[in-house]
Amino acid sequence: MLGEELETMAFLARIEIKESEKERYLKDINNMFDYVEILQEPNITGLRPTTHVTELRNVWREDVVKPCPKEVIDMMLNSSSEKEETFYRVKKVIT
């Protein structure tokens, strides 16, 4: 990458690069481009796409409704500032 390209990138990104920083930024950006070239080298023809690093799968189970003890419900509702019967009362969010 050239200094002119760095200045164009800085202009488009709306950032200010001081003259004393240009050499360091050019070196860093060129190192990034070199790394991207290394990533392009391996032949990945015929490889399956990877969605996860392991073959682990989610274990699904049926939802089972279990009754909650009344004292637990009362304790939760009593911690609320507003309630109506066995429900929390909340302010309207959507107008």
Buried (B, 14 or more C-beta within 10 A) or exposed (E): EEEEEBEEBBEEEEEEBEEEEBEEBBEEBEEEEEEEEEEEEEEEEEEEEEEEEEEEEEEEEEEEEEEEEEEEEEEEBEEEEEEEEEEEEEEEEEE
